[in-house]
Amino acid sequence: MNALLDVRNLVMHFRVGGGQVARAVDGVSFSIAKGETLGLVGESGCGKTTVGRSIIRLYDPTAGSIVFDGTDLAHLSQREMLPFRRRMQMIFQDPYASLNPRMTVGDIVMEPMTIHSLHAPKERSDRARELLRVVGLNSEHANRYPHEFSGGQRQRIGIARSLAASPEFIVCDEPISALDVSIQAQIVNTLEDLQKEFGLTYLFIAHDLSMVKHISDRIAVMYLGTMVEIAGSNELYTRPLHPYTEALLSAIPIPDPDRADARKRIPLEGEIPNPIDPPSGCKFHTRCRYAEPRCREVVPELTDRGNGHFSACFVK
């Protein structure tokens, strides 16, 4: 696989009160091929967003490597990161908080071009209007302010801004979670069309497993800061190997009442453990119906089970 991004043993710890450390990301490894979409899923608080923000260096990782197109970004200075920031962009989760209310839409989309000295000033304005058209808005919207738009339109503005610097890789941090269901499919279809048009590579972070299957080539499942399973989209949905993945898939709503009644739901009992004091051994053993004594003592490694399907479980 021609990996554009290769993350190895990524660790992101945050110091909290009393000298304690929250282990938000605790040794995550994965790679993304050029032109591929990797979906990253898991419960709220598992560390998905922290992974995305660490990759593009909004956070300085505690340890590990982030190799982008042959260069390890993990410990570059902010100045050394500048050329890579043009090539790596992010679509933020909240379309209301991620846009500056004091700037016009045109200025918001032009800002990355200004920062990276791309195009002449007049060309930036033309480029911004073109990008608005590309994401399904009118070029006349460039003179308006964010509060004049709906949530779906604001997210399209955020997508246009992420494209302004002509990036190769985009972290999509739950870009549809704050939107109405009727708008979510439109945004996902827009992202797919843009990927084909511009040859983009995505890390698509979400908790809606049905939508992730639609857009992703492969899917990675996180639990409490660790990676528990990685597989092709169809492979993961038809042959989940980790008990946590099984439980997540069993919770996906099915529109057919007869099929929904026939399906066996796998409930997860208990709360997600505290990342400040995670369980020993397999972090999922406190909620796992298959847990054995060794699960409480030994950390299972992410192992290749064949066909590019990796899981971290002793029992399954």
Secondary structure, 3 states (H helix, E strand, C coil): CCEEEEEEEEEEEEECHHHCEEEEEEEEEEEEECCCEEEEECCCCCCHHHHHHHHCCCCCCCEEEEEECCEECCCCCHHHHHHHHHHEEEECCCCCCCCCCCCCHHHHHHHHHHHCCCCCHHHHHHHHHHHHHHCCCCHHHHHCCHHHCCHHHHHHHHHHHHHCCCCCEEEEECCCCCCCHHHHHHHHHHHHHHHHHHCCEEEEECCCHHHHHHHCCEEEEEECCEEEEEEEHHHHHHCCCCHHHHHHHHCCCCCCHHHHHHCCCCCCCCCCCCCCCCCCCCCCHHHCCCCCHHHHCCCCCCEECCCCCEECCCCC
